[in-house]
Amino acid sequence: MTKIKTKKIKYFTKDLLIKANREAVSTGRNRSLYEESLLNLPELRFPVGFTTIHNDCEMRISITVGPDADHLQIVWLDIPFDTYNKLPEAEVPE
């Protein structure tokens, strides 16, 4: 039997995303989101895509969000390294 190769990805729950965004807004980070848009999201896992160190003091990340699979979009958020490191992980096929 062929074993499926997997990798771990970080993700946000709706609550974690709202909390991280509030921190980004309150600390004046360059990338944040409109909270009213986040409040309308379903209770799903929102995967982190691209990540990079930004200004040597935070992570700039892309997150896939949307109300359903037919209406996905990529959003950007700047978060502290500690917040990024504490995000939950899921194992997915490579």
C-alpha positions as CSV (number, residue, x, y, z in Angstrom):
1,M,0.0,0.0,0.0
2,T,1.3,3.4,-0.9
3,K,1.7,5.8,2.0
4,I,0.4,9.3,1.4
5,K,2.9,12.0,2.1
6,T,1.7,14.6,4.5
7,K,2.8,18.0,5.9
8,K,1.7,20.1,8.8
9,I,0.1,23.5,8.2
10,K,-0.9,26.2,10.7
11,Y,-4.4,27.5,10.7
12,F,-6.7,29.9,12.5
13,T,-10.1,29.2,14.0
14,K,-12.6,32.1,13.7
15,D,-12.0,33.1,17.3
16,L,-8.2,32.9,17.0
17,L,-8.4,35.0,13.8
18,I,-10.5,37.7,15.5
19,K,-8.2,37.8,18.5
20,A,-5.0,38.1,16.3
21,N,-6.6,40.8,14.2
22,R,-7.6,42.8,17.3
23,E,-4.0,42.7,18.4
24,A,-2.8,43.8,15.0
25,V,-5.2,46.8,15.1
26,S,-4.4,47.8,18.6
27,T,-0.7,47.6,18.0
28,G,-0.8,49.5,14.7
29,R,0.5,46.8,12.5
30,N,0.5,47.4,8.7
31,R,-1.8,44.5,7.8
32,S,-5.1,44.0,9.6
33,L,-8.6,43.1,8.6
34,Y,-12.1,44.6,9.0
35,E,-13.5,42.9,12.0
36,E,-17.1,43.0,10.7
37,S,-16.0,40.8,7.8
38,L,-14.4,38.3,10.3
39,L,-17.6,38.2,12.4
40,N,-19.5,37.0,9.3
41,L,-17.2,34.0,8.7
42,P,-18.3,30.5,9.5
43,E,-16.8,28.4,12.3
44,L,-14.1,26.8,10.2
45,R,-10.4,26.3,10.1
46,F,-8.7,29.0,8.0
47,P,-5.3,27.8,6.7
48,V,-2.1,29.9,6.7
49,G,-0.5,30.0,3.3
50,F,2.5,32.2,2.6
51,T,4.6,33.4,5.5
52,T,7.5,35.7,5.8
53,I,9.4,37.6,8.4
54,H,8.4,41.3,8.2
55,N,10.5,44.2,9.6
56,D,12.5,41.6,11.6
57,C,9.9,41.9,14.4
58,E,6.7,40.1,13.1
59,M,5.3,37.5,10.7
60,R,3.4,38.6,7.6
61,I,1.0,35.8,6.6
62,S,-1.6,35.0,4.1
63,I,-4.8,33.3,5.2
64,T,-7.5,31.7,3.1
65,V,-10.9,32.8,4.2
66,G,-14.5,32.8,2.9
67,P,-18.1,32.0,3.6
68,D,-17.8,28.7,1.6
69,A,-15.6,26.9,-0.8
70,D,-17.0,28.8,-3.8
71,H,-16.1,32.3,-2.3
72,L,-12.5,32.0,-1.0
73,Q,-10.1,34.9,-0.9
74,I,-6.6,35.5,0.4
75,V,-6.1,38.1,3.2
76,W,-2.9,39.4,4.8
77,L,-2.3,39.8,8.5
78,D,0.8,40.9,10.5
79,I,1.2,39.0,13.8
80,P,3.9,38.6,16.5
81,F,6.2,35.6,16.2
82,D,4.7,34.2,19.4
83,T,1.2,34.3,18.0
84,Y,2.3,32.5,14.9
85,N,4.2,29.8,16.9
86,K,1.2,29.1,19.0
87,L,-1.2,28.5,16.1
88,P,-2.7,25.0,15.9
89,E,-1.5,22.7,13.2
90,A,-3.3,20.2,11.0
91,E,-1.7,17.4,8.9
92,V,-2.7,17.5,5.2
93,P,-1.6,15.7,2.1
94,E,1.4,17.2,0.3
